[in-house]
Amino acid sequence: MSSHSTRSTPPDDAIGLAARIRLGELSAAQALDAALDRCDAVNPQINAVIADLRERAAAQLRQSPPSSGAFAGVPFLLKDLGMDLSGVPTSQGNARLARLAAAQTDAIVQRWEQAGLVIFGKTNTPELGLKAITEPKAFGPARNPWNLGHTPGGSSGGSAAAVAAGIVPVAAAADGGGSIRIPAAYCGLFGLKPSRGRVSCAPQFDELWEGAVSANVISRSVRDSAAMLDVLTGAEPGDPFIVSPPVRPYAQEVNQPPGHLRIAMSTASPIGGAVDAAWSQAAADCAQLLQSLGHSVERVDPVGDGMQMARDYLTMYFGQVAAQLQWWQERGVPAAAFETDTQALGLIGRRLAAGDYALARARWNAPMRALGSLFARFDLYLTPTCAQPPARIGQLAPPAWQQSALRLILQFGLGGLLRRSGLVEQLAFDNLHRTPFTQLANLTGVPAMSVPWGLDGNGLPVGLQCLGAWGREDLLLRVASQLEQARPWAHWRAPVVAT
């Protein structure tokens, strides 16, 4: 990326930056130049931005400078997955797909543009968004600005890294199993996954991953995520169901007192794995803070049968990968164009019986009812966001012998052997053991957020997760704002050094 002459300090949050532009303290072009300068300085280290749309952004500002919208003139980055921009490829972390221009602009992207955001790039993501790390073979790993040897998480890892490094104050993200909350936690940021149906998947889909996926942003401030949710909330023609709008704009929930809340807390992994002491202690410390703020907190067991939930989630996951690969094959992109891991996941999905998939999906009702029972007694459910700190780059890559075994199995079409061997299931469970807390909100459709808490002994961020009842983003935002005031994080700066 080329350099620009404008220099700036790390940006305000998006609302603050929009206010400065609106007041004439700086122009949208100057804000864009500042973001590009910062990107040119730090992106070679963190590899967060993998598609350069600066010329498109500059042309947009010349032709029709944004003059209206809550975020008019604020530079913005799209996640390069599930967020199509007409005429621009959406790589989904894959080199072959990076050559195919999108035919239309998705509804959420249209809403961001209508809000006045200036899109100047796209962020790194694992292939098809399938991992909680961001290390696609096509573009190389995104790196955590807090420690370049570690992952920023995934699948919205590039977006989180870009915000944490100060390129933009807020960036697009989506969450099908924790992909907003995990990278937000790993990068010391705020991330809110909305309720199922709150944000439309139009026009390409009615629901993504059986409704498990929700889109929003990763941000430095609670108020940015709240205002962005106001931009995105609302149905598009043809959506399968209409979600009741909030009583008032989400931006108005910020700084509103939440009242006395009953909060359930669990620090035990729902699938029985170890939880790092820094992450479990953070939840316990947050519980104490919440009690000092007037809330009551009670320890509970993990909700539902965590192992069965993990199996049912993975059944959906395998089946969806198989469907995605078939969809692309029908459009001339063969399975061989995807990573070995992705092909293996798809092969397992193709070997699933339709009845097995349908039964696993039907069992999602069990955690829904269990969580519903919990919310009959409590207002929020508090856990660590993750069970382990961010992995080192390459740490979760399959060892050479597993890669060789997978290639042989794929070469000879031994799908049955792949299923019986348990190789891919073990790889998937290994990843879930690091991040076992987030999938519950995706299966049940409830809103959930990750709130920054502090740094562990190695200087890596630690985050806390709160789930609310379906449709209660308002309550989550009030509590997040209360925590933001009681234990501020806006001044945190990752130690990545510009070159």
Steps between C-alpha positions, in 0.01 A plus 500: 500500500627845414562768761311822555625825645238554772604379848276454802476368852296181556138571404206598718223250520279513191234721655765747618668501161166555323431796731836656416427464128152642544641802690757564228803425719621269223364382168397149403797495260738584785345228716549252217861609449568455872356147491705416192816636662444285803421198283817547297703525820368200692334264254831348381541375858147383576366402154150608595398665170527275195297691238589861415201710394657842556449616143133409518468687830677808366278502191194473722610805698567700184168414338262510796652587837283352777303779664237304691484192715617426853854417382539738207864509387632232738749257337385140517617146422281210387567144608586308182231241563124519450504875436486545124574832332392512136792471259746408776611142576410339832785256553367319806865432575548311171729598210269369227196685636710816524486516119118500480326838520173516695190559291314707758539687826362331811235677708726554803768658280238728346396607849858575600545710187170680565630580849786685331783256566786510250610146413869488407593134547411148606636302792668163531292195592558125516379308196119503498514637856541150638753554779548705816841600365575705188773318307381443142753349264392749232600814694706388796423547869356810657696587815391632836617860556555418869757234408583430137579137578135433591172480312239777523238223493249432229315506288484881526869506593606750238231744608597472866869543422428809289300665779750404772785642291319832452439476125127557549288552812248235397490222239246256358467157659269199509455216747393139434669338800679785673657684208423846637553425867818289481711752302356788704613326818842410360564857383367696799186628325122500531288268287124440499330214312136597441197276545407265218308690234594844634728566199394385155704257287333630181505464211706181473362312801200480727715365784866399513608176669143420613475848653821470702668794321441865595688804371603821674840660573803490728567833668698688761191650666162368603327800345646420157362146504163627624473762225615251237228260610248780446631529143465125436177418685191429292369248250545495124231382256476121507657447841354186663372678808479854634669572833328762713695826489656631819289724722747782434825533305782291639719810513266632770566195719860605552551656845148403607491335844421129464329477839554208734586188301511134590808353335590133465871420468693192394874467443498125427549391139173357366696222330719421799834644393740710701434872540803725530526656845520856367171462313309331784635750751393788277141373510515468879643852532233638268235332715635686801491829311143435387398430858660826610290673233182365656442174316475149640717222360455126552723219380325236290599191305553536125172514309383174345704203378809668362642194327176423319469863401854492361422185297183653362678825417774309318242298305357827369854627437601194294177506301525870425857465373388220268218720370733796443751289305223352286359848435838620377562185297175563314646843412826364366717509813612146579549367853873473425515883500442495877733415786548136599327557834199655326476211254512249786224682687290497183562129447373423849196717431425311180506172693237625747154352455226756456320352799809537719530866404130565562511324837806699611326823397187399690711446812584872500168527680658351815748784570232751396266368769779470757609858439137612505462344844813680615365834379177439690713539815781730384544802275850423370738207472869583561794283390854550377493568126767234438657218698855558383708801391560557129704223342837566346505537122511149353433327831164361390610388155469121456836323532666377182389138547135606530526717191650207308228266623229747399647541152508121447144461622384778268700363207335160524157623608509309826229701670387213717854453631523873569181485706611189692852633559370797693787719375295799399259469792802501731640810331164674536465400866855618566392843379176493699693418816670839468174684431215293649287781641383684189304242296205493745384846389519399133295184540237671714492829309537723806715814498844481659791735548867492590622780729871581547624435852879517523829335404633164609852438632634493144346833405220349290141625533233315697127540432170415668184377333143589595193339344157660520154367428389508137444856383667661803790674331382808686578346838841376386592848376397660829717258698791533256480878536496467879812281490666736252453787745605300805806344337589705189690346211494780239856598588639152432748495215655188356882516491529439127763746372456684171784463252 
